[in-house]
Amino acid sequence: MYDYFTWFDNTFGKVRLTMRTYDFAVAVASDSLDTEVVEDTIKQALADGLPDGTLVVVKAQGIKDYSEQGWKVARNRKFGVSVKEAGDGHKAKMSKIETETVA
């Protein structure tokens, strides 16, 4: 049986703290992944690295498809990789139009 309760003293006397949960967000970018395999991998890594008796819940939140432009924005915001760093920015070509002024 796990003891998920701890006692601590505060100004009102002994208080029983029932449990704390810690939430983390993980984003994975790939062309295709088996979400069940990823869930199991993360869960196993946490189980191996955390103290005995720690409860872990890992579940996929869904899959989001991006357009090319949407992916560039999301990649920058979520992963911190700019268009310049990725090298896939739009190469604008400037053209100069000569105009003649008639007096």
C-alpha positions as CSV (number, residue, x, y, z in Angstrom):
1,M,0.0,0.0,0.0
2,Y,1.3,3.4,-0.9
3,D,1.3,6.2,1.6
4,Y,0.3,9.2,-0.5
5,F,-0.3,11.4,2.5
6,T,2.2,13.6,4.3
7,W,1.7,15.6,7.5
8,F,3.2,19.0,8.0
9,D,2.9,21.7,10.6
10,N,1.6,25.2,9.8
11,T,0.2,28.0,12.0
12,F,-3.1,26.2,12.5
13,G,-1.5,22.9,13.7
14,K,-0.9,19.7,11.8
15,V,-2.3,19.6,8.3
16,R,-2.6,16.6,6.1
17,L,-1.4,17.2,2.5
18,T,-3.2,14.6,0.4
19,M,-1.0,14.6,-2.8
20,R,0.7,16.9,-5.3
21,T,0.5,16.3,-9.1
22,Y,3.0,17.7,-11.5
23,D,1.9,18.2,-15.1
24,F,4.2,18.5,-18.1
25,A,3.6,19.2,-21.7
26,V,5.6,17.3,-24.4
27,A,5.4,18.1,-28.1
28,V,6.8,15.7,-30.7
29,A,7.0,16.6,-34.4
30,S,7.3,13.9,-37.0
31,D,5.8,12.8,-40.3
32,S,4.3,9.8,-38.6
33,L,4.4,8.1,-35.2
34,D,2.7,5.3,-33.4
35,T,1.2,7.2,-30.5
36,E,0.8,4.1,-28.3
37,V,4.5,3.3,-28.7
38,V,5.4,6.9,-27.8
39,E,3.1,6.8,-24.7
40,D,4.7,3.5,-23.6
41,T,8.2,4.9,-24.1
42,I,7.6,8.0,-22.1
43,K,5.8,6.1,-19.3
44,Q,8.6,3.6,-19.1
45,A,11.3,6.3,-19.0
46,L,9.4,8.0,-16.2
47,A,8.8,4.8,-14.2
48,D,12.5,4.0,-14.5
49,G,13.7,7.5,-13.4
50,L,11.3,8.4,-10.6
51,P,11.1,7.1,-7.0
52,D,9.2,3.9,-6.3
53,G,5.5,4.4,-5.7
54,T,5.2,7.4,-8.1
55,L,2.1,7.3,-10.2
56,V,2.5,8.2,-13.8
57,V,-0.2,8.7,-16.4
58,V,0.7,9.4,-20.1
59,K,-1.8,9.8,-22.8
60,A,-1.8,11.3,-26.3
61,Q,-3.7,14.6,-26.7
62,G,-4.2,14.3,-30.4
63,I,-2.6,14.9,-33.7
64,K,-2.5,18.3,-35.5
65,D,-1.8,18.6,-39.2
66,Y,-0.2,21.8,-40.4
67,S,0.0,23.6,-43.7
68,E,3.5,24.6,-44.8
69,Q,3.1,28.1,-43.4
70,G,1.4,26.9,-40.3
71,W,4.2,24.4,-39.6
72,K,6.8,27.2,-39.9
73,V,5.0,29.3,-37.4
74,A,4.4,26.3,-35.0
75,R,7.9,25.1,-35.3
76,N,9.2,28.5,-34.3
77,R,6.8,28.9,-31.4
78,K,6.9,25.4,-30.0
79,F,10.4,24.3,-30.8
80,G,12.2,27.6,-31.2
81,V,13.5,26.8,-34.7
82,S,13.2,29.9,-36.9
83,V,12.8,29.9,-40.7
84,K,16.4,31.2,-40.9
85,E,17.8,28.4,-38.8
86,A,15.8,25.8,-40.7
87,G,16.9,27.3,-44.0
88,D,13.4,27.0,-45.6
89,G,12.4,30.6,-45.8
90,H,10.8,32.2,-48.8
91,K,13.4,33.6,-51.2
92,A,11.8,36.8,-52.3
93,K,13.1,38.2,-55.6
94,M,13.1,41.9,-55.9
95,S,12.5,43.4,-59.2
96,K,13.1,47.0,-60.0
97,I,10.8,48.6,-62.5
98,E,12.1,51.6,-64.3
99,T,9.6,54.3,-64.9
100,E,10.0,57.2,-67.2
101,T,8.5,60.5,-66.2
102,V,7.0,62.5,-69.1
103,A,7.1,66.2,-68.6
